[in-house]
Structures are given as structure tokens and as C-alpha cells.
Amino acid sequence: MQVDLFDFELPEERIALRPALPRESARLLHVPALGPLTDRRVGDLPDLLRDGDVLVFNDTKVIPAQLTGERVRVGPDGSSRVPVDATLHMRVALDRWKAFMRPGKRIKVGDLIEFSSGTAAGARLEAVVLDKGEGGEIDLLFALAGPELDAAIATVGHLPLPPYIASKRAVDDADLRDYQTVFAREEGAVAAPTAGLHFTPELLERLDQYGVAQEYVTLHVGAGTFLPVKADDTTEHRMHSEIGVVTRNVAERLQAARDEGRRIVAVGTTSLRLLESAARATGRIEPFSDATDIFITPGFQFRAVDALMTNFHLPRSTLFMLVSAFSGLDRMRAAYDHAITGGYRFYSYGDACLLERSA
């Protein structure tokens, strides 16, 4: 399909730079499979879901994956240093990460990278460039591994706010709380599963009282989620892989719910992509522990998810393509027109919508 089909005009003032507080006070656009759109609040979810529905959350935890430092080369005339920035993307070994780096063109295989916390007496972390991929990814081999590497990244790194926020303001202490879900526990994401940001312990308790079950899967969201689609046709776009886990116990409970006719409601496109990856081969939700690069566009056959709660996404993005596949392109264009004219807030800190699958 032509990528232009997924374009739309979004006024800059619709981009949320801070979340709604309390979290569940954010607006929620209900988009049923048929019938009118309705304007609600996230706190209304217990009234919109059914007894027996299963909410599936992504429990990944955002790490301080934004690193700054210098590329160091030693030659006959001494050493040369060039400032560089790196955003860790996906862990591939105890001592290796894939990353996006700037300026990428000036980095070569074999280069030494020295990351620092930005102060003269601050912590430092070294890595060597092992490989450069066609998609802009760079393989970094660190001098530390395992928990020692994790601790060093936590000391040297910074929270990687999305570029459409970071370009407008600096990260502050409020983001350390706001850009993390209340159920985050599995470290490894470089971007938050933003639909989950709307939930509070109080809302989770009310959902439980209404008979809505809750399950947790893990997809470590990578920096590739913010990359623009540069191709003209969706068949030419390559997704970056992300690591996901659906445990056997969770898979069995979710499939049992489906067998009983209960709805699976994914909280966020990350949960949906992981569940559909787990159900891809057999049509049933199976245990899963692997990388996934699933790319969902209109025409995709959904096997696992019946409803989706998600934020509002960028024009021409893979995520707007996903929701268009889920609820229909015309339906989603109408929903986004409604949201834009109605003053909804967009992107990571913005409002949400509850989508019911079109078919």
C-alpha cells in the first residue's frame, strides 16, 4: 500500500508535552466496530469493558538508554575525538547492544566509544563498534557485561524521551515518574509502552472488581518505534526487531479465555504485536521468547486480539498503519479527524482511544 494513504495533518499544539494528571483523567475516544464515536475518560474503562474481558499489559521497564560520549581514534599524530550520541535499541548479548548513533556516518567498525555521565569526575563506559547495519543500527561491544553493564548504563545514561518531546524541552525529574508505567518491572525498553501510562493502582483495582482480568507480557520497546517510514510503499519498509516474552502460563490462560469466548484487550500496540507474533504460526496464543519484527498493515489477519487501547500515533507511522489494519483505514481517519477537531492530545503523553476490531 502507498504510505501516503496514512498521512494526515496534525497541528503542533496537539502534541502533548506533559501527561494528564491524575493519569486516568486522560481523554479516551471509544471507537466501536460499528456505530458512533463517543468521548470518554480513561477512568471510564470499567464501564466500557465487559465482565470476563482480559486486559494484557506490557510490563517492560524503560532504562536510561540515551548515552553521550566521544568516538576515539588513535593515529600517528595522536588521538582524535568526535562527540557522539547513542540510543540503545536492543540487547543481543550480555555485553552487546544494537544502537542508533549520531553522527552515524563518521563511525566505523573498530572505533572506540567512550561514554560518560557528562561531568569531569563522572562515571565512564567504553564500547567498541563491532558492525554497522544497512538500517542504521550499530553493534556495540561493551567492556562490561550483565549486571555490571546494567549498573553502568543506569549511571551514565539518560532517559530517552521521544524526539517530538525532547526537541521541545529538557528531561526533568517529573519524567522519571511520568514516563514509566506503574507496573513496569522487566528492564530493557528504550521507549515506554505509552497506553499503559494511563493506569493507576486505583484503576487497576476497580477493573478487577468489575471482573476484568489482567495479564502481563513483555516486549522491550526499541528506538525504532520512532523512526519514520521513508519508503513510498509499505512493502519496502523494514521493521526493527524487538525482544518479547509470553510465558507458558500466560499463554495458556489467554488461550483458555479465547476458547471461552472472552475478549482479549491489548493495552498498547506493543502488547498487540507480541500477542499476534505468539499466535502467528498456529492461530493460537503460544508461549513466545524471541525477537519479533512483525509489521501489521491493512489486510493483516488478526488471530489473538479483539480490542485495543492505544494512544494517538504519528502520521505515516507503522503504528497508524497498525490501528488502520485493526479498525479500518476509513474508520481510523474519521476517528483521528474527530480527535484533532475535538482537542485530543497526541503521542506518548497524550490521550487514548479504545478500538474494537472491525472484523
C-alpha positions as CSV (number, residue, x, y, z in Angstrom):
1,M,0.0,0.0,0.0
2,Q,1.1,3.6,-0.6
3,V,2.4,5.2,2.6
4,D,0.7,8.5,1.5
5,L,-2.6,6.8,2.4
6,F,-1.6,7.0,6.1
7,D,-0.8,10.7,6.1
8,F,-2.8,13.4,7.9
9,E,-2.3,17.0,9.1
10,L,-1.7,17.3,12.9
11,P,-1.4,20.8,14.4
12,E,1.7,21.1,16.5
13,E,-0.3,22.3,19.5
14,R,-2.0,18.8,19.7
15,I,1.4,17.2,20.7
16,A,1.3,16.6,24.4
17,L,4.5,17.6,26.3
18,R,3.2,16.5,29.7
19,P,0.7,13.8,30.7
20,A,-2.7,14.4,32.1
21,L,-2.7,14.1,35.9
22,P,-4.0,12.0,37.5
23,R,-3.2,9.5,34.8
24,E,-6.7,8.1,34.4
25,S,-8.2,11.6,33.8
26,A,-6.8,11.5,30.2
27,R,-9.5,11.5,27.5
28,L,-10.5,8.3,25.8
29,L,-12.1,8.1,22.4
30,H,-14.3,4.9,22.1
31,V,-14.3,3.6,18.6
32,P,-16.7,0.6,18.4
33,A,-16.7,-1.7,15.3
34,L,-19.9,-0.1,14.3
35,G,-21.8,3.0,15.4
36,P,-20.9,6.5,16.6
37,L,-17.7,7.5,18.3
38,T,-18.0,8.5,21.9
39,D,-15.8,10.8,24.1
40,R,-15.0,9.3,27.5
41,R,-12.2,9.3,30.0
42,V,-9.7,6.6,30.8
43,G,-11.3,6.3,34.2
44,D,-14.5,5.1,32.4
45,L,-12.8,1.9,31.2
46,P,-14.7,-0.3,33.7
47,D,-17.9,0.8,32.1
48,L,-16.7,0.2,28.6
49,L,-15.2,-3.3,29.1
50,R,-17.1,-6.5,29.7
51,D,-17.1,-8.9,32.7
52,G,-14.6,-11.6,31.6
53,D,-12.5,-9.4,29.3
54,V,-8.8,-9.9,29.7
55,L,-6.5,-6.8,29.6
56,V,-3.0,-7.6,28.5
57,F,-0.3,-5.1,29.7
58,N,3.3,-4.8,28.6
59,D,5.4,-4.8,31.8
60,T,8.7,-3.7,30.2
61,K,10.6,-1.0,32.1
62,V,12.3,1.9,30.4
63,I,16.1,2.1,31.0
64,P,18.3,5.3,30.7
65,A,19.3,4.3,27.2
66,Q,20.4,7.7,25.9
67,L,24.2,7.9,26.0
68,T,26.6,10.7,25.2
69,G,30.3,10.4,24.7
70,E,33.1,10.6,22.2
71,R,34.4,8.5,19.3
72,V,38.2,8.0,19.9
73,R,40.7,7.1,17.3
74,V,44.5,6.9,17.8
75,G,46.8,7.6,14.9
76,P,50.4,8.5,14.2
77,D,49.6,12.1,15.1
78,G,47.9,11.3,18.3
79,S,44.2,10.7,19.2
80,S,41.2,12.4,17.7
81,R,37.9,12.8,19.4
82,V,34.4,13.5,18.0
83,P,31.3,13.9,20.1
84,V,28.6,11.2,19.6
85,D,25.2,10.3,20.9
86,A,23.8,6.8,21.1
87,T,20.3,5.5,21.8
88,L,20.5,1.8,22.8
89,H,17.9,-0.2,20.8
90,M,18.1,-3.9,21.5
91,R,20.2,-6.1,23.7
92,V,21.7,-9.0,21.8
93,A,24.1,-10.4,24.4
94,L,25.2,-9.8,28.0
95,D,27.8,-7.3,26.7
96,R,26.3,-6.2,23.4
97,W,23.6,-3.8,22.3
98,K,22.3,-2.6,19.0
99,A,22.1,1.2,18.9
100,F,21.4,4.2,16.7
101,M,24.2,6.7,16.8
102,R,24.8,10.2,15.6
103,P,26.8,11.2,13.6
104,G,26.5,7.7,12.2
105,K,28.4,8.3,9.0
106,R,31.5,9.2,11.0
107,I,31.6,6.0,12.9
108,K,33.5,2.9,11.6
109,V,33.9,-0.7,12.7
110,G,36.6,-0.9,15.2
111,D,36.1,2.6,16.7
112,L,36.4,3.0,20.4
113,I,33.5,4.9,22.0
114,E,33.8,6.4,25.5
115,F,30.5,7.3,27.1
116,S,30.4,9.5,30.2
117,S,27.9,11.0,32.6
118,G,28.8,14.5,31.4
119,T,30.9,15.6,34.3
120,A,34.7,15.7,34.7
121,A,34.6,13.3,37.7
122,G,31.6,11.3,36.5
123,A,31.4,7.6,35.5
124,R,32.6,6.3,32.2
125,L,31.8,3.4,30.0
126,E,33.7,2.1,27.0
127,A,32.4,0.2,23.9
128,V,33.9,-0.9,20.6
129,V,31.9,-0.7,17.3
130,L,31.5,-4.3,16.0
131,D,29.3,-3.8,13.0
132,K,27.2,-1.3,11.1
133,G,23.9,-2.4,9.6
134,E,22.1,-1.2,6.5
135,G,19.2,0.2,8.5
136,G,21.5,2.5,10.6
137,E,21.9,0.2,13.5
138,I,25.4,-0.1,15.1
139,D,26.5,-3.1,17.1
140,L,28.4,-2.1,20.3
141,L,30.5,-4.4,22.3
142,F,30.9,-3.0,25.9
143,A,33.8,-3.5,28.3
144,L,31.3,-4.7,30.9
145,A,28.7,-7.4,30.9
146,G,25.5,-8.5,32.6
147,P,24.5,-6.7,35.9
148,E,27.8,-4.6,35.8
149,L,26.9,-3.2,32.4
150,D,23.3,-2.6,33.5
151,A,24.6,-0.6,36.5
152,A,27.0,1.4,34.4
153,I,24.2,2.3,31.9
154,A,22.0,3.4,34.7
155,T,24.8,5.7,36.0
156,V,25.9,7.1,32.6
157,G,22.7,7.1,30.6
158,H,19.7,9.4,30.5
159,L,16.0,8.8,30.0
160,P,15.3,8.7,26.2
161,L,12.2,10.9,25.8
162,P,10.6,10.7,22.3
163,P,12.1,13.2,19.9
164,Y,8.9,15.1,19.5
165,I,9.1,15.9,23.2
166,A,12.9,16.1,23.7
167,S,13.2,18.6,20.8
168,K,10.9,21.0,22.7
169,R,12.1,20.7,26.3
170,A,14.6,19.0,28.6
171,V,14.1,15.8,30.5
172,D,13.3,16.5,34.2
173,D,12.6,14.7,37.4
174,A,8.9,14.5,36.6
175,D,9.6,12.4,33.5
176,L,11.3,9.8,35.7
177,R,7.9,9.1,37.1
178,D,5.6,10.0,34.2
179,Y,7.4,8.0,31.5
180,Q,7.2,4.7,33.3
181,T,4.1,2.6,33.9
182,V,3.1,1.7,37.4
183,F,3.5,-2.0,36.6
184,A,6.9,-1.7,34.9
185,R,9.3,-4.5,36.2
186,E,11.3,-6.1,33.3
187,E,14.1,-3.7,32.4
188,G,15.1,-3.4,28.8
189,A,12.9,-0.9,26.9
190,V,14.1,2.4,25.5
191,A,10.6,3.7,25.0
192,A,7.6,3.4,27.2
193,P,4.5,1.3,26.2
194,T,2.6,4.5,26.4
195,A,-1.0,3.2,26.6
196,G,0.0,1.7,29.9
197,L,1.0,5.1,31.2
198,H,-2.7,5.9,31.8
199,F,-3.3,3.3,34.5
200,T,-3.1,3.8,38.3
201,P,-3.3,1.2,41.1
202,E,-6.7,2.5,41.9
203,L,-8.0,2.0,38.3
204,L,-6.5,-1.5,38.1
205,E,-8.3,-2.4,41.4
206,R,-11.6,-1.1,40.0
207,L,-11.2,-3.1,36.8
208,D,-10.5,-6.2,38.9
209,Q,-13.7,-5.5,40.9
210,Y,-15.6,-5.3,37.6
211,G,-14.5,-8.8,36.6
212,V,-11.8,-7.7,34.1
213,A,-8.8,-10.0,34.3
214,Q,-5.2,-8.7,33.9
215,E,-2.3,-10.4,32.3
216,Y,1.3,-9.3,31.7
217,V,3.6,-9.9,28.8
218,T,7.0,-8.3,28.0
219,L,8.1,-6.5,24.8
220,H,11.2,-4.4,25.2
221,V,10.3,-1.4,23.0
222,G,13.2,-0.2,20.8
223,A,14.1,3.2,19.4
224,G,13.0,2.0,16.0
225,T,9.4,2.8,17.1
226,F,10.2,6.5,16.4
227,L,11.8,6.1,13.0
228,P,9.8,7.5,10.1
229,V,8.7,5.3,7.2
230,K,10.9,6.5,4.4
231,A,9.6,4.1,1.7
232,D,6.8,5.1,-0.7
233,D,5.2,1.6,-0.4
234,T,4.6,-0.4,2.8
235,T,6.1,-3.5,1.2
236,E,9.5,-1.7,1.1
237,H,9.7,-0.8,4.8
238,R,11.7,-2.9,7.2
239,M,10.8,-3.1,10.8
240,H,13.5,-3.2,13.5
241,S,13.3,-6.3,15.8
242,E,12.3,-6.2,19.4
243,I,12.6,-8.8,22.1
244,G,9.4,-10.2,23.5
245,V,8.3,-12.8,26.0
246,V,4.9,-14.5,26.6
247,T,5.3,-17.1,29.3
248,R,3.7,-20.5,29.1
249,N,1.3,-19.8,32.0
250,V,0.1,-16.5,30.5
251,A,-0.3,-18.1,27.0
252,E,-2.4,-20.9,28.4
253,R,-4.6,-18.5,30.4
254,L,-5.1,-16.2,27.4
255,Q,-5.9,-19.1,25.0
256,A,-8.3,-20.5,27.6
257,A,-10.1,-17.1,27.7
258,R,-10.4,-17.1,23.9
259,D,-11.7,-20.7,23.9
260,E,-14.4,-19.5,26.4
261,G,-15.4,-16.6,24.1
262,R,-13.9,-13.9,26.3
263,R,-12.3,-10.9,24.7
264,I,-8.5,-10.2,24.7
265,V,-7.9,-6.5,25.1
266,A,-4.4,-5.4,24.3
267,V,-3.2,-2.4,26.2
268,G,-0.9,-0.8,23.6
269,T,0.4,-1.7,20.2
270,T,3.4,-3.4,21.8
271,S,1.2,-5.9,23.6
272,L,-0.8,-6.5,20.4
273,R,2.3,-7.0,18.2
274,L,3.7,-9.5,20.7
275,L,0.4,-11.4,21.0
276,E,-0.1,-11.6,17.3
277,S,3.6,-12.8,17.0
278,A,2.9,-15.5,19.5
279,A,-0.3,-16.6,17.6
280,R,1.2,-16.3,14.1
281,A,2.1,-19.9,13.3
282,T,-0.9,-21.9,14.7
283,G,-3.6,-19.3,15.2
284,R,-3.5,-20.0,18.9
285,I,-1.6,-18.0,21.5
286,E,1.5,-19.9,22.2
287,P,4.5,-19.3,24.6
288,F,6.9,-16.9,22.9
289,S,10.5,-15.8,23.7
290,D,12.2,-14.3,20.7
291,A,12.8,-11.3,18.6
292,T,9.8,-10.1,16.5
293,D,9.7,-7.7,13.6
294,I,6.1,-8.2,12.8
295,F,4.7,-5.4,10.6
296,I,0.9,-5.0,10.6
297,T,-0.8,-3.2,7.8
298,P,-4.4,-3.3,6.4
299,G,-5.2,-6.9,5.2
300,F,-3.5,-8.5,8.2
301,Q,-5.4,-11.4,9.7
302,F,-5.7,-10.9,13.5
303,R,-5.7,-14.1,15.5
304,A,-5.2,-13.1,19.1
305,V,-6.6,-9.6,19.9
306,D,-10.3,-8.4,20.0
307,A,-9.9,-4.9,21.2
308,L,-7.0,-2.4,21.6
309,M,-6.4,0.5,23.9
310,T,-3.7,2.8,22.4
311,N,-2.6,6.4,22.2
312,F,-2.8,8.5,19.0
313,H,0.1,8.0,16.6
314,L,2.2,9.9,14.2
315,P,1.1,10.4,10.6
316,R,2.7,7.9,8.1
317,S,3.9,5.8,11.0
318,T,3.8,2.0,11.3
319,L,1.6,2.4,14.4
320,F,-1.1,4.4,12.5
321,M,-0.9,1.6,9.9
322,L,-1.5,-1.0,12.6
323,V,-4.6,0.7,14.0
324,S,-5.9,1.2,10.5
325,A,-5.5,-2.6,9.9
326,F,-7.3,-3.2,13.2
327,S,-10.3,-0.9,12.8
328,G,-10.2,0.0,9.1
329,L,-8.4,2.9,7.4
330,D,-11.5,5.0,6.8
331,R,-12.7,4.4,10.3
332,M,-9.4,5.5,11.8
333,R,-9.1,8.6,9.5
334,A,-12.6,9.6,10.8
335,A,-11.5,8.9,14.4
336,Y,-8.4,11.0,14.1
337,D,-10.3,13.8,12.4
338,H,-12.7,13.7,15.4
339,A,-9.8,13.7,17.9
340,I,-8.0,16.6,16.2
341,T,-11.0,18.8,15.9
342,G,-12.1,17.8,19.4
343,G,-8.9,18.9,21.0
344,Y,-7.4,15.5,22.0
345,R,-3.8,15.4,22.9
346,F,-1.5,13.2,20.8
347,Y,1.5,10.9,21.1
348,S,3.3,9.4,24.1
349,Y,2.0,11.8,26.8
350,G,-1.4,12.3,25.1
351,D,-4.9,10.9,25.3
352,A,-6.0,7.4,24.3
353,C,-8.6,5.5,22.2
354,L,-10.3,2.2,22.7
355,L,-10.7,0.4,19.4
356,E,-12.9,-2.6,18.7
357,R,-11.7,-4.8,15.8
358,S,-13.5,-4.3,12.5
359,A,-13.6,-7.9,11.5
